[in-house]
Each structure stands twice: as structure tokens, then as C-alpha cells.
Amino acid sequence: MTPIAITFLVIAAVLIWGGLATSVLFLVAKPSVAVYPDGGEDADPDDA
């Protein structure tokens, strides 16, 4: 492989795995939404 191909391989791997690691760390820190907005499954469609 040429040096430019290796460089792009490393950049792509860092972007993919770094994004995955960032997502996992974010979900560990804030696993769920504390307060949901009004509406959803329990909302009455006639009220809208």
C-alpha cells in the first residue's frame, strides 16, 4: 500500500471508531431522556 492509502485508512478508522466510542460514552453518561415532550402514545388524537 502507498503511504497516502495508509494515511486515508488511518483517518477513516479514527473517524469511524472515534464516532462509535463517542456515542457509547455519551449514552453511558446520559442513558435516557429525563423529561419527554407532550404527546406520544397516550395523547388523544381528538384534542389536536
PDB file of N, H, CA, C and O in Angstrom:
ATOM      1  N   MET A   1       0.845  -1.185   0.000  1.00  0.00           N
ATOM      2  CA  MET A   1       0.000   0.000   0.000  1.00  0.00           C
ATOM      3  C   MET A   1       0.886   1.242   0.000  1.00  0.00           C
ATOM      4  O   MET A   1       1.978   1.257   0.568  1.00  0.00           O
ATOM      5  N   THR A   2       0.391   2.253  -0.638  1.00  0.00           N
ATOM      6  H   THR A   2      -0.496   2.241  -1.099  1.00  0.00           H
ATOM      7  CA  THR A   2       1.135   3.501  -0.688  1.00  0.00           C
ATOM      8  C   THR A   2       0.931   4.282   0.612  1.00  0.00           C
ATOM      9  O   THR A   2      -0.051   4.062   1.322  1.00  0.00           O
ATOM     10  N   PRO A   3       1.843   5.180   0.918  1.00  0.00           N
ATOM     11  CA  PRO A   3       1.689   5.975   2.155  1.00  0.00           C
ATOM     12  C   PRO A   3       0.382   6.771   2.200  1.00  0.00           C
ATOM     13  O   PRO A   3      -0.208   6.924   3.269  1.00  0.00           O
ATOM     14  N   ILE A   4      -0.071   7.276   1.061  1.00  0.00           N
ATOM     15  H   ILE A   4       0.409   7.151   0.192  1.00  0.00           H
ATOM     16  CA  ILE A   4      -1.322   8.040   1.047  1.00  0.00           C
ATOM     17  C   ILE A   4      -2.514   7.131   1.353  1.00  0.00           C
ATOM     18  O   ILE A   4      -3.458   7.551   2.022  1.00  0.00           O
ATOM     19  N   ALA A   5      -2.474   5.891   0.866  1.00  0.00           N
ATOM     20  H   ALA A   5      -1.707   5.550   0.323  1.00  0.00           H
ATOM     21  CA  ALA A   5      -3.557   4.947   1.153  1.00  0.00           C
ATOM     22  C   ALA A   5      -3.577   4.589   2.633  1.00  0.00           C
ATOM     23  O   ALA A   5      -4.646   4.488   3.235  1.00  0.00           O
ATOM     24  N   ILE A   6      -2.423   4.400   3.206  1.00  0.00           N
ATOM     25  H   ILE A   6      -1.554   4.482   2.717  1.00  0.00           H
ATOM     26  CA  ILE A   6      -2.345   4.091   4.644  1.00  0.00           C
ATOM     27  C   ILE A   6      -2.851   5.278   5.461  1.00  0.00           C
ATOM     28  O   ILE A   6      -3.548   5.098   6.460  1.00  0.00           O
ATOM     29  N   THR A   7      -2.503   6.476   5.039  1.00  0.00           N
ATOM     30  H   THR A   7      -1.938   6.622   4.227  1.00  0.00           H
ATOM     31  CA  THR A   7      -2.966   7.677   5.746  1.00  0.00           C
ATOM     32  C   THR A   7      -4.483   7.771   5.718  1.00  0.00           C
ATOM     33  O   THR A   7      -5.108   8.028   6.748  1.00  0.00           O
ATOM     34  N   PHE A   8      -5.075   7.568   4.561  1.00  0.00           N
ATOM     35  H   PHE A   8      -4.568   7.359   3.725  1.00  0.00           H
ATOM     36  CA  PHE A   8      -6.539   7.618   4.460  1.00  0.00           C
ATOM     37  C   PHE A   8      -7.189   6.474   5.229  1.00  0.00           C
ATOM     38  O   PHE A   8      -8.268   6.657   5.792  1.00  0.00           O
ATOM     39  N   LEU A   9      -6.572   5.315   5.267  1.00  0.00           N
ATOM     40  H   LEU A   9      -5.695   5.166   4.809  1.00  0.00           H
ATOM     41  CA  LEU A   9      -7.088   4.199   6.051  1.00  0.00           C
ATOM     42  C   LEU A   9      -7.111   4.548   7.527  1.00  0.00           C
ATOM     43  O   LEU A   9      -8.096   4.281   8.215  1.00  0.00           O
ATOM     44  N   VAL A  10      -6.037   5.139   8.016  1.00  0.00           N
ATOM     45  H   VAL A  10      -5.237   5.356   7.457  1.00  0.00           H
ATOM     46  CA  VAL A  10      -5.969   5.532   9.427  1.00  0.00           C
ATOM     47  C   VAL A  10      -6.995   6.618   9.730  1.00  0.00           C
ATOM     48  O   VAL A  10      -7.667   6.560  10.760  1.00  0.00           O
ATOM     49  N   ILE A  11      -7.125   7.608   8.848  1.00  0.00           N
ATOM     50  H   ILE A  11      -6.579   7.655   8.011  1.00  0.00           H
ATOM     51  CA  ILE A  11      -8.107   8.679   9.068  1.00  0.00           C
ATOM     52  C   ILE A  11      -9.525   8.110   9.101  1.00  0.00           C
ATOM     53  O   ILE A  11     -10.320   8.482   9.965  1.00  0.00           O
ATOM     54  N   ALA A  12      -9.840   7.226   8.182  1.00  0.00           N
ATOM     55  H   ALA A  12      -9.194   6.925   7.481  1.00  0.00           H
ATOM     56  CA  ALA A  12     -11.180   6.625   8.146  1.00  0.00           C
ATOM     57  C   ALA A  12     -11.441   5.790   9.396  1.00  0.00           C
ATOM     58  O   ALA A  12     -12.530   5.848   9.967  1.00  0.00           O
ATOM     59  N   ALA A  13     -10.454   5.019   9.818  1.00  0.00           N
ATOM     60  H   ALA A  13      -9.569   4.971   9.355  1.00  0.00           H
ATOM     61  CA  ALA A  13     -10.627   4.191  11.015  1.00  0.00           C
ATOM     62  C   ALA A  13     -10.836   5.049  12.256  1.00  0.00           C
ATOM     63  O   ALA A  13     -11.673   4.730  13.101  1.00  0.00           O
ATOM     64  N   VAL A  14     -10.074   6.140  12.369  1.00  0.00           N
ATOM     65  H   VAL A  14      -9.394   6.399  11.683  1.00  0.00           H
ATOM     66  CA  VAL A  14     -10.228   7.035  13.522  1.00  0.00           C
ATOM     67  C   VAL A  14     -11.610   7.683  13.512  1.00  0.00           C
ATOM     68  O   VAL A  14     -12.237   7.813  14.564  1.00  0.00           O
ATOM     69  N   LEU A  15     -12.088   8.089  12.348  1.00  0.00           N
ATOM     70  H   LEU A  15     -11.578   7.984  11.494  1.00  0.00           H
ATOM     71  CA  LEU A  15     -13.417   8.693  12.278  1.00  0.00           C
ATOM     72  C   LEU A  15     -14.513   7.709  12.673  1.00  0.00           C
ATOM     73  O   LEU A  15     -15.403   8.049  13.453  1.00  0.00           O
ATOM     74  N   ILE A  16     -14.453   6.502  12.144  1.00  0.00           N
ATOM     75  H   ILE A  16     -13.731   6.226  11.511  1.00  0.00           H
ATOM     76  CA  ILE A  16     -15.490   5.502  12.427  1.00  0.00           C
ATOM     77  C   ILE A  16     -15.444   5.067  13.888  1.00  0.00           C
ATOM     78  O   ILE A  16     -16.451   5.144  14.592  1.00  0.00           O
ATOM     79  N   TRP A  17     -14.282   4.611  14.343  1.00  0.00           N
ATOM     80  H   TRP A  17     -13.464   4.548  13.771  1.00  0.00           H
ATOM     81  CA  TRP A  17     -14.170   4.104  15.710  1.00  0.00           C
ATOM     82  C   TRP A  17     -14.275   5.221  16.738  1.00  0.00           C
ATOM     83  O   TRP A  17     -14.790   5.007  17.836  1.00  0.00           O
ATOM     84  N   GLY A  18     -13.794   6.404  16.394  1.00  0.00           N
ATOM     85  H   GLY A  18     -13.376   6.577  15.502  1.00  0.00           H
ATOM     86  CA  GLY A  18     -13.932   7.538  17.301  1.00  0.00           C
ATOM     87  C   GLY A  18     -15.380   7.947  17.470  1.00  0.00           C
ATOM     88  O   GLY A  18     -15.810   8.278  18.575  1.00  0.00           O
ATOM     89  N   GLY A  19     -16.135   7.929  16.384  1.00  0.00           N
ATOM     90  H   GLY A  19     -15.786   7.660  15.486  1.00  0.00           H
ATOM     91  CA  GLY A  19     -17.560   8.226  16.483  1.00  0.00           C
ATOM     92  C   GLY A  19     -18.310   7.187  17.297  1.00  0.00           C
ATOM     93  O   GLY A  19     -19.208   7.523  18.070  1.00  0.00           O
ATOM     94  N   LEU A  20     -17.943   5.936  17.123  1.00  0.00           N
ATOM     95  H   LEU A  20     -17.214   5.664  16.495  1.00  0.00           H
ATOM     96  CA  LEU A  20     -18.574   4.874  17.919  1.00  0.00           C
ATOM     97  C   LEU A  20     -18.243   5.047  19.403  1.00  0.00           C
ATOM     98  O   LEU A  20     -19.127   4.947  20.253  1.00  0.00           O
ATOM     99  N   ALA A  21     -16.988   5.304  19.709  1.00  0.00           N
ATOM    100  H   ALA A  21     -16.269   5.386  19.018  1.00  0.00           H
ATOM    101  CA  ALA A  21     -16.582   5.487  21.111  1.00  0.00           C
ATOM    102  C   ALA A  21     -17.272   6.701  21.722  1.00  0.00           C
ATOM    103  O   ALA A  21     -17.710   6.650  22.870  1.00  0.00           O
ATOM    104  N   THR A  22     -17.372   7.790  20.968  1.00  0.00           N
ATOM    105  H   THR A  22     -17.015   7.832  20.035  1.00  0.00           H
ATOM    106  CA  THR A  22     -18.046   8.988  21.456  1.00  0.00           C
ATOM    107  C   THR A  22     -19.522   8.704  21.722  1.00  0.00           C
ATOM    108  O   THR A  22     -20.062   9.151  22.734  1.00  0.00           O
ATOM    109  N   SER A  23     -20.166   7.983  20.845  1.00  0.00           N
ATOM    110  H   SER A  23     -19.727   7.620  20.023  1.00  0.00           H
ATOM    111  CA  SER A  23     -21.575   7.638  21.030  1.00  0.00           C
ATOM    112  C   SER A  23     -21.783   6.777  22.264  1.00  0.00           C
ATOM    113  O   SER A  23     -22.717   7.004  23.034  1.00  0.00           O
ATOM    114  N   VAL A  24     -20.922   5.797  22.454  1.00  0.00           N
ATOM    115  H   VAL A  24     -20.164   5.612  21.828  1.00  0.00           H
ATOM    116  CA  VAL A  24     -21.037   4.917  23.627  1.00  0.00           C
ATOM    117  C   VAL A  24     -20.834   5.713  24.909  1.00  0.00           C
ATOM    118  O   VAL A  24     -21.594   5.554  25.864  1.00  0.00           O
ATOM    119  N   LEU A  25     -19.816   6.569  24.938  1.00  0.00           N
ATOM    120  H   LEU A  25     -19.199   6.698  24.162  1.00  0.00           H
ATOM    121  CA  LEU A  25     -19.569   7.372  26.138  1.00  0.00           C
ATOM    122  C   LEU A  25     -20.724   8.318  26.423  1.00  0.00           C
ATOM    123  O   LEU A  25     -21.078   8.522  27.584  1.00  0.00           O
ATOM    124  N   PHE A  26     -21.319   8.903  25.382  1.00  0.00           N
ATOM    125  H   PHE A  26     -21.031   8.738  24.439  1.00  0.00           H
ATOM    126  CA  PHE A  26     -22.466   9.785  25.578  1.00  0.00           C
ATOM    127  C   PHE A  26     -23.654   9.016  26.146  1.00  0.00           C
ATOM    128  O   PHE A  26     -24.334   9.504  27.048  1.00  0.00           O
ATOM    129  N   LEU A  27     -23.906   7.817  25.622  1.00  0.00           N
ATOM    130  H   LEU A  27     -23.354   7.420  24.889  1.00  0.00           H
ATOM    131  CA  LEU A  27     -25.034   7.022  26.110  1.00  0.00           C
ATOM    132  C   LEU A  27     -24.800   6.513  27.525  1.00  0.00           C
ATOM    133  O   LEU A  27     -25.758   6.332  28.276  1.00  0.00           O
ATOM    134  N   VAL A  28     -23.558   6.278  27.902  1.00  0.00           N
ATOM    135  H   VAL A  28     -22.780   6.425  27.292  1.00  0.00           H
ATOM    136  CA  VAL A  28     -23.260   5.878  29.279  1.00  0.00           C
ATOM    137  C   VAL A  28     -23.525   7.052  30.222  1.00  0.00           C
ATOM    138  O   VAL A  28     -24.042   6.865  31.323  1.00  0.00           O
ATOM    139  N   ALA A  29     -23.169   8.256  29.787  1.00  0.00           N
ATOM    140  H   ALA A  29     -22.749   8.408  28.893  1.00  0.00           H
ATOM    141  CA  ALA A  29     -23.348   9.437  30.627  1.00  0.00           C
ATOM    142  C   ALA A  29     -24.826   9.827  30.752  1.00  0.00           C
ATOM    143  O   ALA A  29     -25.277  10.192  31.838  1.00  0.00           O
ATOM    144  N   LYS A  30     -25.574   9.754  29.659  1.00  0.00           N
ATOM    145  H   LYS A  30     -25.208   9.458  28.777  1.00  0.00           H
ATOM    146  CA  LYS A  30     -26.995  10.127  29.659  1.00  0.00           C
ATOM    147  C   LYS A  30     -27.790   9.017  28.987  1.00  0.00           C
ATOM    148  O   LYS A  30     -28.095   9.118  27.799  1.00  0.00           O
ATOM    149  N   PRO A  31     -28.136   7.957  29.720  1.00  0.00           N
ATOM    150  CA  PRO A  31     -28.769   6.796  29.093  1.00  0.00           C
ATOM    151  C   PRO A  31     -30.185   7.023  28.577  1.00  0.00           C
ATOM    152  O   PRO A  31     -30.615   6.333  27.652  1.00  0.00           O
ATOM    153  N   SER A  32     -30.918   7.974  29.153  1.00  0.00           N
ATOM    154  H   SER A  32     -30.569   8.534  29.904  1.00  0.00           H
ATOM    155  CA  SER A  32     -32.282   8.192  28.676  1.00  0.00           C
ATOM    156  C   SER A  32     -32.677   9.646  28.878  1.00  0.00           C
ATOM    157  O   SER A  32     -32.008  10.401  29.584  1.00  0.00           O
ATOM    158  N   VAL A  33     -33.761  10.012  28.253  1.00  0.00           N
ATOM    159  H   VAL A  33     -34.304   9.398  27.679  1.00  0.00           H
ATOM    160  CA  VAL A  33     -34.273  11.368  28.368  1.00  0.00           C
ATOM    161  C   VAL A  33     -34.991  11.506  29.703  1.00  0.00           C
ATOM    162  O   VAL A  33     -35.805  10.654  30.061  1.00  0.00           O
ATOM    163  N   ALA A  34     -34.700  12.563  30.435  1.00  0.00           N
ATOM    164  H   ALA A  34     -34.040  13.256  30.144  1.00  0.00           H
ATOM    165  CA  ALA A  34     -35.308  12.753  31.757  1.00  0.00           C
ATOM    166  C   ALA A  34     -36.767  13.175  31.631  1.00  0.00           C
ATOM    167  O   ALA A  34     -37.617  12.676  32.368  1.00  0.00           O
ATOM    168  N   VAL A  35     -37.068  14.083  30.711  1.00  0.00           N
ATOM    169  H   VAL A  35     -36.378  14.488  30.112  1.00  0.00           H
ATOM    170  CA  VAL A  35     -38.431  14.596  30.557  1.00  0.00           C
ATOM    171  C   VAL A  35     -38.792  14.528  29.077  1.00  0.00           C
ATOM    172  O   VAL A  35     -38.063  15.037  28.226  1.00  0.00           O
ATOM    173  N   TYR A  36     -39.895  13.909  28.788  1.00  0.00           N
ATOM    174  H   TYR A  36     -40.487  13.495  29.480  1.00  0.00           H
ATOM    175  CA  TYR A  36     -40.368  13.791  27.416  1.00  0.00           C
ATOM    176  C   TYR A  36     -41.342  14.919  27.099  1.00  0.00           C
ATOM    177  O   TYR A  36     -42.041  15.392  27.995  1.00  0.00           O
ATOM    178  N   PRO A  37     -41.404  15.359  25.853  1.00  0.00           N
ATOM    179  CA  PRO A  37     -42.374  16.398  25.492  1.00  0.00           C
ATOM    180  C   PRO A  37     -43.795  15.849  25.497  1.00  0.00           C
ATOM    181  O   PRO A  37     -44.001  14.636  25.481  1.00  0.00           O
ATOM    182  N   ASP A  38     -44.770  16.751  25.519  1.00  0.00           N
ATOM    183  H   ASP A  38     -44.602  17.737  25.532  1.00  0.00           H
ATOM    184  CA  ASP A  38     -46.173  16.337  25.500  1.00  0.00           C
ATOM    185  C   ASP A  38     -46.491  15.607  24.203  1.00  0.00           C
ATOM    186  O   ASP A  38     -45.906  15.885  23.156  1.00  0.00           O
ATOM    187  N   GLY A  39     -47.418  14.678  24.288  1.00  0.00           N
ATOM    188  H   GLY A  39     -47.894  14.452  25.138  1.00  0.00           H
ATOM    189  CA  GLY A  39     -47.840  13.925  23.105  1.00  0.00           C
ATOM    190  C   GLY A  39     -47.341  12.495  23.189  1.00  0.00           C
ATOM    191  O   GLY A  39     -46.866  12.053  24.235  1.00  0.00           O
ATOM    192  N   GLY A  40     -47.451  11.783  22.095  1.00  0.00           N
ATOM    193  H   GLY A  40     -47.837  12.143  21.246  1.00  0.00           H
ATOM    194  CA  GLY A  40     -46.965  10.413  22.068  1.00  0.00           C
ATOM    195  C   GLY A  40     -48.102   9.419  22.059  1.00  0.00           C
ATOM    196  O   GLY A  40     -49.198   9.711  21.581  1.00  0.00           O
ATOM    197  N   GLU A  41     -47.836   8.251  22.588  1.00  0.00           N
ATOM    198  H   GLU A  41     -46.946   8.013  22.977  1.00  0.00           H
ATOM    199  CA  GLU A  41     -48.805   7.154  22.542  1.00  0.00           C
ATOM    200  C   GLU A  41     -50.079   7.442  23.339  1.00  0.00           C
ATOM    201  O   GLU A  41     -51.168   7.037  22.933  1.00  0.00           O
ATOM    202  N   ASP A  42     -49.950   8.132  24.460  1.00  0.00           N
ATOM    203  H   ASP A  42     -49.066   8.462  24.790  1.00  0.00           H
ATOM    204  CA  ASP A  42     -51.108   8.345  25.317  1.00  0.00           C
ATOM    205  C   ASP A  42     -51.914   9.584  24.918  1.00  0.00           C
ATOM    206  O   ASP A  42     -52.944   9.870  25.529  1.00  0.00           O
ATOM    207  N   ALA A  43     -51.467  10.308  23.918  1.00  0.00           N
ATOM    208  H   ALA A  43     -50.631  10.076  23.421  1.00  0.00           H
ATOM    209  CA  ALA A  43     -52.174  11.522  23.519  1.00  0.00           C
ATOM    210  C   ALA A  43     -53.480  11.175  22.799  1.00  0.00           C
ATOM    211  O   ALA A  43     -53.552  10.221  22.025  1.00  0.00           O
ATOM    212  N   ASP A  44     -54.490  11.965  23.072  1.00  0.00           N
ATOM    213  H   ASP A  44     -54.432  12.740  23.701  1.00  0.00           H
ATOM    214  CA  ASP A  44     -55.792  11.763  22.438  1.00  0.00           C
ATOM    215  C   ASP A  44     -55.793  12.502  21.085  1.00  0.00           C
ATOM    216  O   ASP A  44     -55.603  13.718  21.060  1.00  0.00           O
ATOM    217  N   PRO A  45     -56.000  11.800  19.976  1.00  0.00           N
ATOM    218  CA  PRO A  45     -55.958  12.486  18.671  1.00  0.00           C
ATOM    219  C   PRO A  45     -57.075  13.497  18.488  1.00  0.00           C
ATOM    220  O   PRO A  45     -56.962  14.386  17.645  1.00  0.00           O
ATOM    221  N   ASP A  46     -58.160  13.384  19.263  1.00  0.00           N
ATOM    222  H   ASP A  46     -58.252  12.662  19.948  1.00  0.00           H
ATOM    223  CA  ASP A  46     -59.276  14.332  19.133  1.00  0.00           C
ATOM    224  C   ASP A  46     -58.943  15.692  19.749  1.00  0.00           C
ATOM    225  O   ASP A  46     -59.593  16.687  19.428  1.00  0.00           O
ATOM    226  N   ASP A  47     -57.938  15.747  20.630  1.00  0.00           N
ATOM    227  H   ASP A  47     -57.410  14.939  20.890  1.00  0.00           H
ATOM    228  CA  ASP A  47     -57.564  17.009  21.290  1.00  0.00           C
ATOM    229  C   ASP A  47     -56.771  17.925  20.361  1.00  0.00           C
ATOM    230  O   ASP A  47     -56.650  19.119  20.637  1.00  0.00           O
ATOM    231  N   ALA A  48     -56.238  17.399  19.284  1.00  0.00           N
ATOM    232  H   ALA A  48     -56.337  16.429  19.060  1.00  0.00           H
ATOM    233  CA  ALA A  48     -55.375  18.224  18.421  1.00  0.00           C
ATOM    234  C   ALA A  48     -56.112  19.133  17.542  1.00  0.00           C
ATOM    235  O   ALA A  48     -55.503  19.876  16.772  1.00  0.00           O
TER     236      ALA A  48
END
